[in-house]
Amino acid sequence: MSNLRLIDPVFGDNLESAWRRFFPPGLLDKEAEALRMRLDVTENDKAYVVKADIPGVKKEDIDVQVDGNVVSIRAETRSEKETRGDGDRVLRSERSYGTISRSFSLGQDVDASQVQARYADGVLSLELPKKSPADSRRIAIQ
């Protein structure tokens, strides 16, 4: 059994793709649809490693928070002013701007003071060291 629990919508992509078969294109288009964050999470004895696809985002606009075993990643894409020539009109615009976020819980608490984050080529890489369990002591009874 996996120790990773994603916090996502109940029905996910499957229900949405079923709806798309019944309704015409454009009726179900949502601004947030193009803004998705895909995750890969792996684990070894010492740490969890997360790779999140966040293309088109500046590293200054990414926020990562760790609270115990819960990791939250938030990114904001900013729109740049689009310039058009005289007489030009937009026929279709599929690029979206806004905020995307993902949260998930891990099987063990993370040592937040040792987390390392890198962002390159649209991929955020996190190394989340596992917090060592508190040392148990045998208590002498007097």
Phi and psi in radians as a Rosetta constraint file:
Dihedral C 1 N 2 CA 2 C 2 CIRCULARHARMONIC -1.391 0.35
Dihedral N 2 CA 2 C 2 N 3 CIRCULARHARMONIC 2.502 0.35
Dihedral C 2 N 3 CA 3 C 3 CIRCULARHARMONIC -1.570 0.35
Dihedral N 3 CA 3 C 3 N 4 CIRCULARHARMONIC 0.069 0.35
Dihedral C 3 N 4 CA 4 C 4 CIRCULARHARMONIC -1.713 0.35
Dihedral N 4 CA 4 C 4 N 5 CIRCULARHARMONIC 2.249 0.35
Dihedral C 4 N 5 CA 5 C 5 CIRCULARHARMONIC -2.187 0.35
Dihedral N 5 CA 5 C 5 N 6 CIRCULARHARMONIC 1.980 0.35
Dihedral C 5 N 6 CA 6 C 6 CIRCULARHARMONIC -1.448 0.35
Dihedral N 6 CA 6 C 6 N 7 CIRCULARHARMONIC 2.511 0.35
Dihedral C 6 N 7 CA 7 C 7 CIRCULARHARMONIC -1.860 0.35
Dihedral N 7 CA 7 C 7 N 8 CIRCULARHARMONIC 1.637 0.35
Dihedral C 7 N 8 CA 8 C 8 CIRCULARHARMONIC -2.256 0.35
Dihedral N 8 CA 8 C 8 N 9 CIRCULARHARMONIC 2.961 0.35
Dihedral C 8 N 9 CA 9 C 9 CIRCULARHARMONIC -1.017 0.35
Dihedral N 9 CA 9 C 9 N 10 CIRCULARHARMONIC 2.695 0.35
Dihedral C 9 N 10 CA 10 C 10 CIRCULARHARMONIC -1.046 0.35
Dihedral N 10 CA 10 C 10 N 11 CIRCULARHARMONIC -0.817 0.35
Dihedral C 10 N 11 CA 11 C 11 CIRCULARHARMONIC -1.697 0.35
Dihedral N 11 CA 11 C 11 N 12 CIRCULARHARMONIC -0.335 0.35
Dihedral C 11 N 12 CA 12 C 12 CIRCULARHARMONIC 1.106 0.35
Dihedral N 12 CA 12 C 12 N 13 CIRCULARHARMONIC -2.637 0.35
Dihedral C 12 N 13 CA 13 C 13 CIRCULARHARMONIC -1.297 0.35
Dihedral N 13 CA 13 C 13 N 14 CIRCULARHARMONIC -0.469 0.35
Dihedral C 13 N 14 CA 14 C 14 CIRCULARHARMONIC -1.096 0.35
Dihedral N 14 CA 14 C 14 N 15 CIRCULARHARMONIC -0.781 0.35
Dihedral C 14 N 15 CA 15 C 15 CIRCULARHARMONIC -1.158 0.35
Dihedral N 15 CA 15 C 15 N 16 CIRCULARHARMONIC -0.703 0.35
Dihedral C 15 N 16 CA 16 C 16 CIRCULARHARMONIC -1.100 0.35
Dihedral N 16 CA 16 C 16 N 17 CIRCULARHARMONIC -0.748 0.35
Dihedral C 16 N 17 CA 17 C 17 CIRCULARHARMONIC -1.165 0.35
Dihedral N 17 CA 17 C 17 N 18 CIRCULARHARMONIC -0.574 0.35
Dihedral C 17 N 18 CA 18 C 18 CIRCULARHARMONIC -1.146 0.35
Dihedral N 18 CA 18 C 18 N 19 CIRCULARHARMONIC -0.747 0.35
Dihedral C 18 N 19 CA 19 C 19 CIRCULARHARMONIC -1.077 0.35
Dihedral N 19 CA 19 C 19 N 20 CIRCULARHARMONIC -0.648 0.35
Dihedral C 19 N 20 CA 20 C 20 CIRCULARHARMONIC -1.121 0.35
Dihedral N 20 CA 20 C 20 N 21 CIRCULARHARMONIC -0.461 0.35
Dihedral C 20 N 21 CA 21 C 21 CIRCULARHARMONIC -1.240 0.35
Dihedral N 21 CA 21 C 21 N 22 CIRCULARHARMONIC -0.435 0.35
Dihedral C 21 N 22 CA 22 C 22 CIRCULARHARMONIC -1.694 0.35
Dihedral N 22 CA 22 C 22 N 23 CIRCULARHARMONIC -0.358 0.35
Dihedral C 22 N 23 CA 23 C 23 CIRCULARHARMONIC -2.034 0.35
Dihedral N 23 CA 23 C 23 N 24 CIRCULARHARMONIC 2.644 0.35
Dihedral C 23 N 24 CA 24 C 24 CIRCULARHARMONIC -1.161 0.35
Dihedral N 24 CA 24 C 24 N 25 CIRCULARHARMONIC 2.662 0.35
Dihedral C 24 N 25 CA 25 C 25 CIRCULARHARMONIC -1.030 0.35
Dihedral N 25 CA 25 C 25 N 26 CIRCULARHARMONIC 2.547 0.35
Dihedral C 25 N 26 CA 26 C 26 CIRCULARHARMONIC 1.661 0.35
Dihedral N 26 CA 26 C 26 N 27 CIRCULARHARMONIC -0.551 0.35
Dihedral C 26 N 27 CA 27 C 27 CIRCULARHARMONIC -1.214 0.35
Dihedral N 27 CA 27 C 27 N 28 CIRCULARHARMONIC -0.615 0.35
Dihedral C 27 N 28 CA 28 C 28 CIRCULARHARMONIC -1.789 0.35
Dihedral N 28 CA 28 C 28 N 29 CIRCULARHARMONIC 0.018 0.35
Dihedral C 28 N 29 CA 29 C 29 CIRCULARHARMONIC -1.067 0.35
Dihedral N 29 CA 29 C 29 N 30 CIRCULARHARMONIC 2.299 0.35
Dihedral C 29 N 30 CA 30 C 30 CIRCULARHARMONIC -2.137 0.35
Dihedral N 30 CA 30 C 30 N 31 CIRCULARHARMONIC 2.604 0.35
Dihedral C 30 N 31 CA 31 C 31 CIRCULARHARMONIC -1.086 0.35
Dihedral N 31 CA 31 C 31 N 32 CIRCULARHARMONIC -0.681 0.35
Dihedral C 31 N 32 CA 32 C 32 CIRCULARHARMONIC -1.325 0.35
Dihedral N 32 CA 32 C 32 N 33 CIRCULARHARMONIC -0.214 0.35
Dihedral C 32 N 33 CA 33 C 33 CIRCULARHARMONIC -1.048 0.35
Dihedral N 33 CA 33 C 33 N 34 CIRCULARHARMONIC -0.720 0.35
Dihedral C 33 N 34 CA 34 C 34 CIRCULARHARMONIC -1.284 0.35
Dihedral N 34 CA 34 C 34 N 35 CIRCULARHARMONIC -0.308 0.35
Dihedral C 34 N 35 CA 35 C 35 CIRCULARHARMONIC -1.636 0.35
Dihedral N 35 CA 35 C 35 N 36 CIRCULARHARMONIC 1.694 0.35
Dihedral C 35 N 36 CA 36 C 36 CIRCULARHARMONIC -2.288 0.35
Dihedral N 36 CA 36 C 36 N 37 CIRCULARHARMONIC 2.626 0.35
Dihedral C 36 N 37 CA 37 C 37 CIRCULARHARMONIC -2.148 0.35
Dihedral N 37 CA 37 C 37 N 38 CIRCULARHARMONIC 2.019 0.35
Dihedral C 37 N 38 CA 38 C 38 CIRCULARHARMONIC -1.673 0.35
Dihedral N 38 CA 38 C 38 N 39 CIRCULARHARMONIC 2.432 0.35
Dihedral C 38 N 39 CA 39 C 39 CIRCULARHARMONIC -2.135 0.35
Dihedral N 39 CA 39 C 39 N 40 CIRCULARHARMONIC 2.530 0.35
Dihedral C 39 N 40 CA 40 C 40 CIRCULARHARMONIC -2.136 0.35
Dihedral N 40 CA 40 C 40 N 41 CIRCULARHARMONIC 2.250 0.35
Dihedral C 40 N 41 CA 41 C 41 CIRCULARHARMONIC -2.197 0.35
Dihedral N 41 CA 41 C 41 N 42 CIRCULARHARMONIC 2.176 0.35
Dihedral C 41 N 42 CA 42 C 42 CIRCULARHARMONIC -2.165 0.35
Dihedral N 42 CA 42 C 42 N 43 CIRCULARHARMONIC 2.871 0.35
Dihedral C 42 N 43 CA 43 C 43 CIRCULARHARMONIC -2.434 0.35
Dihedral N 43 CA 43 C 43 N 44 CIRCULARHARMONIC 2.503 0.35
Dihedral C 43 N 44 CA 44 C 44 CIRCULARHARMONIC -2.296 0.35
Dihedral N 44 CA 44 C 44 N 45 CIRCULARHARMONIC -2.987 0.35
Dihedral C 44 N 45 CA 45 C 45 CIRCULARHARMONIC -1.099 0.35
Dihedral N 45 CA 45 C 45 N 46 CIRCULARHARMONIC -0.533 0.35
Dihedral C 45 N 46 CA 46 C 46 CIRCULARHARMONIC -1.830 0.35
Dihedral N 46 CA 46 C 46 N 47 CIRCULARHARMONIC -0.386 0.35
Dihedral C 46 N 47 CA 47 C 47 CIRCULARHARMONIC -2.753 0.35
Dihedral N 47 CA 47 C 47 N 48 CIRCULARHARMONIC 2.889 0.35
Dihedral C 47 N 48 CA 48 C 48 CIRCULARHARMONIC -1.795 0.35
Dihedral N 48 CA 48 C 48 N 49 CIRCULARHARMONIC 2.530 0.35
Dihedral C 48 N 49 CA 49 C 49 CIRCULARHARMONIC -2.144 0.35
Dihedral N 49 CA 49 C 49 N 50 CIRCULARHARMONIC 2.211 0.35
Dihedral C 49 N 50 CA 50 C 50 CIRCULARHARMONIC -2.070 0.35
Dihedral N 50 CA 50 C 50 N 51 CIRCULARHARMONIC 2.344 0.35
Dihedral C 50 N 51 CA 51 C 51 CIRCULARHARMONIC -2.146 0.35
Dihedral N 51 CA 51 C 51 N 52 CIRCULARHARMONIC 2.139 0.35
Dihedral C 51 N 52 CA 52 C 52 CIRCULARHARMONIC -2.110 0.35
Dihedral N 52 CA 52 C 52 N 53 CIRCULARHARMONIC 2.203 0.35
Dihedral C 52 N 53 CA 53 C 53 CIRCULARHARMONIC -1.405 0.35
Dihedral N 53 CA 53 C 53 N 54 CIRCULARHARMONIC 2.012 0.35
Dihedral C 53 N 54 CA 54 C 54 CIRCULARHARMONIC -2.375 0.35
Dihedral N 54 CA 54 C 54 N 55 CIRCULARHARMONIC 1.213 0.35
Dihedral C 54 N 55 CA 55 C 55 CIRCULARHARMONIC -1.241 0.35
Dihedral N 55 CA 55 C 55 N 56 CIRCULARHARMONIC 2.626 0.35
Dihedral C 55 N 56 CA 56 C 56 CIRCULARHARMONIC 1.340 0.35
Dihedral N 56 CA 56 C 56 N 57 CIRCULARHARMONIC 0.297 0.35
Dihedral C 56 N 57 CA 57 C 57 CIRCULARHARMONIC -2.042 0.35
Dihedral N 57 CA 57 C 57 N 58 CIRCULARHARMONIC 2.462 0.35
Dihedral C 57 N 58 CA 58 C 58 CIRCULARHARMONIC -1.437 0.35
Dihedral N 58 CA 58 C 58 N 59 CIRCULARHARMONIC 2.555 0.35
Dihedral C 58 N 59 CA 59 C 59 CIRCULARHARMONIC -1.102 0.35
Dihedral N 59 CA 59 C 59 N 60 CIRCULARHARMONIC -0.437 0.35
Dihedral C 59 N 60 CA 60 C 60 CIRCULARHARMONIC -1.196 0.35
Dihedral N 60 CA 60 C 60 N 61 CIRCULARHARMONIC -0.335 0.35
Dihedral C 60 N 61 CA 61 C 61 CIRCULARHARMONIC -1.726 0.35
Dihedral N 61 CA 61 C 61 N 62 CIRCULARHARMONIC 0.245 0.35
Dihedral C 61 N 62 CA 62 C 62 CIRCULARHARMONIC -1.885 0.35
Dihedral N 62 CA 62 C 62 N 63 CIRCULARHARMONIC 2.330 0.35
Dihedral C 62 N 63 CA 63 C 63 CIRCULARHARMONIC -2.179 0.35
Dihedral N 63 CA 63 C 63 N 64 CIRCULARHARMONIC 2.159 0.35
Dihedral C 63 N 64 CA 64 C 64 CIRCULARHARMONIC -2.055 0.35
Dihedral N 64 CA 64 C 64 N 65 CIRCULARHARMONIC 2.255 0.35
Dihedral C 64 N 65 CA 65 C 65 CIRCULARHARMONIC -2.222 0.35
Dihedral N 65 CA 65 C 65 N 66 CIRCULARHARMONIC 2.447 0.35
Dihedral C 65 N 66 CA 66 C 66 CIRCULARHARMONIC -2.174 0.35
Dihedral N 66 CA 66 C 66 N 67 CIRCULARHARMONIC 2.194 0.35
Dihedral C 66 N 67 CA 67 C 67 CIRCULARHARMONIC -2.311 0.35
Dihedral N 67 CA 67 C 67 N 68 CIRCULARHARMONIC 1.689 0.35
Dihedral C 67 N 68 CA 68 C 68 CIRCULARHARMONIC 1.212 0.35
Dihedral N 68 CA 68 C 68 N 69 CIRCULARHARMONIC -1.958 0.35
Dihedral C 68 N 69 CA 69 C 69 CIRCULARHARMONIC -1.869 0.35
Dihedral N 69 CA 69 C 69 N 70 CIRCULARHARMONIC 0.134 0.35
Dihedral C 69 N 70 CA 70 C 70 CIRCULARHARMONIC -1.775 0.35
Dihedral N 70 CA 70 C 70 N 71 CIRCULARHARMONIC 2.219 0.35
Dihedral C 70 N 71 CA 71 C 71 CIRCULARHARMONIC -2.003 0.35
Dihedral N 71 CA 71 C 71 N 72 CIRCULARHARMONIC 2.295 0.35
Dihedral C 71 N 72 CA 72 C 72 CIRCULARHARMONIC -2.174 0.35
Dihedral N 72 CA 72 C 72 N 73 CIRCULARHARMONIC 2.280 0.35
Dihedral C 72 N 73 CA 73 C 73 CIRCULARHARMONIC -2.103 0.35
Dihedral N 73 CA 73 C 73 N 74 CIRCULARHARMONIC 2.246 0.35
Dihedral C 73 N 74 CA 74 C 74 CIRCULARHARMONIC -2.302 0.35
Dihedral N 74 CA 74 C 74 N 75 CIRCULARHARMONIC 2.368 0.35
Dihedral C 74 N 75 CA 75 C 75 CIRCULARHARMONIC -2.411 0.35
Dihedral N 75 CA 75 C 75 N 76 CIRCULARHARMONIC 2.524 0.35
Dihedral C 75 N 76 CA 76 C 76 CIRCULARHARMONIC -2.107 0.35
Dihedral N 76 CA 76 C 76 N 77 CIRCULARHARMONIC 2.201 0.35
Dihedral C 76 N 77 CA 77 C 77 CIRCULARHARMONIC -1.717 0.35
Dihedral N 77 CA 77 C 77 N 78 CIRCULARHARMONIC 2.358 0.35
Dihedral C 77 N 78 CA 78 C 78 CIRCULARHARMONIC -1.884 0.35
Dihedral N 78 CA 78 C 78 N 79 CIRCULARHARMONIC 2.478 0.35
Dihedral C 78 N 79 CA 79 C 79 CIRCULARHARMONIC -1.456 0.35
Dihedral N 79 CA 79 C 79 N 80 CIRCULARHARMONIC 2.515 0.35
Dihedral C 79 N 80 CA 80 C 80 CIRCULARHARMONIC -1.878 0.35
Dihedral N 80 CA 80 C 80 N 81 CIRCULARHARMONIC 2.544 0.35
Dihedral C 80 N 81 CA 81 C 81 CIRCULARHARMONIC -1.083 0.35
Dihedral N 81 CA 81 C 81 N 82 CIRCULARHARMONIC 2.186 0.35
Dihedral C 81 N 82 CA 82 C 82 CIRCULARHARMONIC -1.573 0.35
Dihedral N 82 CA 82 C 82 N 83 CIRCULARHARMONIC 2.281 0.35
Dihedral C 82 N 83 CA 83 C 83 CIRCULARHARMONIC -1.891 0.35
Dihedral N 83 CA 83 C 83 N 84 CIRCULARHARMONIC 2.412 0.35
Dihedral C 83 N 84 CA 84 C 84 CIRCULARHARMONIC -2.187 0.35
Dihedral N 84 CA 84 C 84 N 85 CIRCULARHARMONIC 2.583 0.35
Dihedral C 84 N 85 CA 85 C 85 CIRCULARHARMONIC -1.304 0.35
Dihedral N 85 CA 85 C 85 N 86 CIRCULARHARMONIC 3.008 0.35
Dihedral C 85 N 86 CA 86 C 86 CIRCULARHARMONIC -1.078 0.35
Dihedral N 86 CA 86 C 86 N 87 CIRCULARHARMONIC 2.245 0.35
Dihedral C 86 N 87 CA 87 C 87 CIRCULARHARMONIC 1.457 0.35
Dihedral N 87 CA 87 C 87 N 88 CIRCULARHARMONIC -0.110 0.35
Dihedral C 87 N 88 CA 88 C 88 CIRCULARHARMONIC -1.320 0.35
Dihedral N 88 CA 88 C 88 N 89 CIRCULARHARMONIC 2.546 0.35
Dihedral C 88 N 89 CA 89 C 89 CIRCULARHARMONIC -2.401 0.35
Dihedral N 89 CA 89 C 89 N 90 CIRCULARHARMONIC 2.620 0.35
Dihedral C 89 N 90 CA 90 C 90 CIRCULARHARMONIC -1.436 0.35
Dihedral N 90 CA 90 C 90 N 91 CIRCULARHARMONIC 2.161 0.35
Dihedral C 90 N 91 CA 91 C 91 CIRCULARHARMONIC -1.570 0.35
Dihedral N 91 CA 91 C 91 N 92 CIRCULARHARMONIC -0.632 0.35
Dihedral C 91 N 92 CA 92 C 92 CIRCULARHARMONIC -2.792 0.35
Dihedral N 92 CA 92 C 92 N 93 CIRCULARHARMONIC 2.395 0.35
Dihedral C 92 N 93 CA 93 C 93 CIRCULARHARMONIC -2.276 0.35
Dihedral N 93 CA 93 C 93 N 94 CIRCULARHARMONIC 1.997 0.35
Dihedral C 93 N 94 CA 94 C 94 CIRCULARHARMONIC -1.851 0.35
Dihedral N 94 CA 94 C 94 N 95 CIRCULARHARMONIC -0.053 0.35
Dihedral C 94 N 95 CA 95 C 95 CIRCULARHARMONIC -1.391 0.35
Dihedral N 95 CA 95 C 95 N 96 CIRCULARHARMONIC 2.293 0.35
Dihedral C 95 N 96 CA 96 C 96 CIRCULARHARMONIC -1.964 0.35
Dihedral N 96 CA 96 C 96 N 97 CIRCULARHARMONIC 2.697 0.35
Dihedral C 96 N 97 CA 97 C 97 CIRCULARHARMONIC -2.283 0.35
Dihedral N 97 CA 97 C 97 N 98 CIRCULARHARMONIC 2.481 0.35
Dihedral C 97 N 98 CA 98 C 98 CIRCULARHARMONIC 2.729 0.35
Dihedral N 98 CA 98 C 98 N 99 CIRCULARHARMONIC -2.678 0.35
Dihedral C 98 N 99 CA 99 C 99 CIRCULARHARMONIC -2.059 0.35
Dihedral N 99 CA 99 C 99 N 100 CIRCULARHARMONIC 2.400 0.35
Dihedral C 99 N 100 CA 100 C 100 CIRCULARHARMONIC -2.174 0.35
Dihedral N 100 CA 100 C 100 N 101 CIRCULARHARMONIC 2.631 0.35
Dihedral C 100 N 101 CA 101 C 101 CIRCULARHARMONIC -2.661 0.35
Dihedral N 101 CA 101 C 101 N 102 CIRCULARHARMONIC 2.694 0.35
Dihedral C 101 N 102 CA 102 C 102 CIRCULARHARMONIC -2.460 0.35
Dihedral N 102 CA 102 C 102 N 103 CIRCULARHARMONIC 2.486 0.35
Dihedral C 102 N 103 CA 103 C 103 CIRCULARHARMONIC -2.318 0.35
Dihedral N 103 CA 103 C 103 N 104 CIRCULARHARMONIC 2.524 0.35
Dihedral C 103 N 104 CA 104 C 104 CIRCULARHARMONIC -2.704 0.35
Dihedral N 104 CA 104 C 104 N 105 CIRCULARHARMONIC 2.738 0.35
Dihedral C 104 N 105 CA 105 C 105 CIRCULARHARMONIC -1.973 0.35
Dihedral N 105 CA 105 C 105 N 106 CIRCULARHARMONIC 2.554 0.35
Dihedral C 105 N 106 CA 106 C 106 CIRCULARHARMONIC -1.878 0.35
Dihedral N 106 CA 106 C 106 N 107 CIRCULARHARMONIC 2.940 0.35
Dihedral C 106 N 107 CA 107 C 107 CIRCULARHARMONIC -1.301 0.35
Dihedral N 107 CA 107 C 107 N 108 CIRCULARHARMONIC -0.244 0.35
Dihedral C 107 N 108 CA 108 C 108 CIRCULARHARMONIC -2.519 0.35
Dihedral N 108 CA 108 C 108 N 109 CIRCULARHARMONIC 2.623 0.35
Dihedral C 108 N 109 CA 109 C 109 CIRCULARHARMONIC -1.088 0.35
Dihedral N 109 CA 109 C 109 N 110 CIRCULARHARMONIC 2.621 0.35
Dihedral C 109 N 110 CA 110 C 110 CIRCULARHARMONIC -1.816 0.35
Dihedral N 110 CA 110 C 110 N 111 CIRCULARHARMONIC 2.448 0.35
Dihedral C 110 N 111 CA 111 C 111 CIRCULARHARMONIC -1.390 0.35
Dihedral N 111 CA 111 C 111 N 112 CIRCULARHARMONIC 1.615 0.35
Dihedral C 111 N 112 CA 112 C 112 CIRCULARHARMONIC -1.050 0.35
Dihedral N 112 CA 112 C 112 N 113 CIRCULARHARMONIC -0.476 0.35
Dihedral C 112 N 113 CA 113 C 113 CIRCULARHARMONIC -1.282 0.35
Dihedral N 113 CA 113 C 113 N 114 CIRCULARHARMONIC -0.252 0.35
Dihedral C 113 N 114 CA 114 C 114 CIRCULARHARMONIC -1.945 0.35
Dihedral N 114 CA 114 C 114 N 115 CIRCULARHARMONIC 0.120 0.35
Dihedral C 114 N 115 CA 115 C 115 CIRCULARHARMONIC -1.161 0.35
Dihedral N 115 CA 115 C 115 N 116 CIRCULARHARMONIC 2.398 0.35
Dihedral C 115 N 116 CA 116 C 116 CIRCULARHARMONIC -2.083 0.35
Dihedral N 116 CA 116 C 116 N 117 CIRCULARHARMONIC 2.371 0.35
Dihedral C 116 N 117 CA 117 C 117 CIRCULARHARMONIC -2.276 0.35
Dihedral N 117 CA 117 C 117 N 118 CIRCULARHARMONIC 2.405 0.35
Dihedral C 117 N 118 CA 118 C 118 CIRCULARHARMONIC -2.362 0.35
Dihedral N 118 CA 118 C 118 N 119 CIRCULARHARMONIC 2.552 0.35
Dihedral C 118 N 119 CA 119 C 119 CIRCULARHARMONIC -2.306 0.35
Dihedral N 119 CA 119 C 119 N 120 CIRCULARHARMONIC 2.076 0.35
Dihedral C 119 N 120 CA 120 C 120 CIRCULARHARMONIC -2.632 0.35
Dihedral N 120 CA 120 C 120 N 121 CIRCULARHARMONIC 2.415 0.35
Dihedral C 120 N 121 CA 121 C 121 CIRCULARHARMONIC 0.942 0.35
Dihedral N 121 CA 121 C 121 N 122 CIRCULARHARMONIC 0.654 0.35
Dihedral C 121 N 122 CA 122 C 122 CIRCULARHARMONIC 1.396 0.35
Dihedral N 122 CA 122 C 122 N 123 CIRCULARHARMONIC 0.134 0.35
Dihedral C 122 N 123 CA 123 C 123 CIRCULARHARMONIC -2.105 0.35
Dihedral N 123 CA 123 C 123 N 124 CIRCULARHARMONIC 2.162 0.35
Dihedral C 123 N 124 CA 124 C 124 CIRCULARHARMONIC -1.591 0.35
Dihedral N 124 CA 124 C 124 N 125 CIRCULARHARMONIC 2.164 0.35
Dihedral C 124 N 125 CA 125 C 125 CIRCULARHARMONIC -1.959 0.35
Dihedral N 125 CA 125 C 125 N 126 CIRCULARHARMONIC 2.209 0.35
Dihedral C 125 N 126 CA 126 C 126 CIRCULARHARMONIC -2.083 0.35
Dihedral N 126 CA 126 C 126 N 127 CIRCULARHARMONIC 2.344 0.35
Dihedral C 126 N 127 CA 127 C 127 CIRCULARHARMONIC -1.943 0.35
Dihedral N 127 CA 127 C 127 N 128 CIRCULARHARMONIC 2.023 0.35
Dihedral C 127 N 128 CA 128 C 128 CIRCULARHARMONIC -1.967 0.35
Dihedral N 128 CA 128 C 128 N 129 CIRCULARHARMONIC 1.625 0.35
Dihedral C 128 N 129 CA 129 C 129 CIRCULARHARMONIC -1.098 0.35
Dihedral N 129 CA 129 C 129 N 130 CIRCULARHARMONIC 2.424 0.35
Dihedral C 129 N 130 CA 130 C 130 CIRCULARHARMONIC -1.278 0.35
Dihedral N 130 CA 130 C 130 N 131 CIRCULARHARMONIC 2.452 0.35
Dihedral C 130 N 131 CA 131 C 131 CIRCULARHARMONIC -1.348 0.35
Dihedral N 131 CA 131 C 131 N 132 CIRCULARHARMONIC 2.311 0.35
Dihedral C 131 N 132 CA 132 C 132 CIRCULARHARMONIC -1.227 0.35
Dihedral N 132 CA 132 C 132 N 133 CIRCULARHARMONIC 2.391 0.35
Dihedral C 132 N 133 CA 133 C 133 CIRCULARHARMONIC -1.097 0.35
Dihedral N 133 CA 133 C 133 N 134 CIRCULARHARMONIC 2.581 0.35
Dihedral C 133 N 134 CA 134 C 134 CIRCULARHARMONIC -1.015 0.35
Dihedral N 134 CA 134 C 134 N 135 CIRCULARHARMONIC 2.386 0.35
Dihedral C 134 N 135 CA 135 C 135 CIRCULARHARMONIC -1.162 0.35
Dihedral N 135 CA 135 C 135 N 136 CIRCULARHARMONIC 2.266 0.35
Dihedral C 135 N 136 CA 136 C 136 CIRCULARHARMONIC -1.559 0.35
Dihedral N 136 CA 136 C 136 N 137 CIRCULARHARMONIC 2.497 0.35
Dihedral C 136 N 137 CA 137 C 137 CIRCULARHARMONIC -2.129 0.35
Dihedral N 137 CA 137 C 137 N 138 CIRCULARHARMONIC 2.519 0.35
Dihedral C 137 N 138 CA 138 C 138 CIRCULARHARMONIC -1.481 0.35
Dihedral N 138 CA 138 C 138 N 139 CIRCULARHARMONIC 2.231 0.35
Dihedral C 138 N 139 CA 139 C 139 CIRCULARHARMONIC -1.660 0.35
Dihedral N 139 CA 139 C 139 N 140 CIRCULARHARMONIC 2.191 0.35
Dihedral C 139 N 140 CA 140 C 140 CIRCULARHARMONIC -1.346 0.35
Dihedral N 140 CA 140 C 140 N 141 CIRCULARHARMONIC 2.272 0.35
Dihedral C 140 N 141 CA 141 C 141 CIRCULARHARMONIC -1.649 0.35
Dihedral N 141 CA 141 C 141 N 142 CIRCULARHARMONIC 2.260 0.35
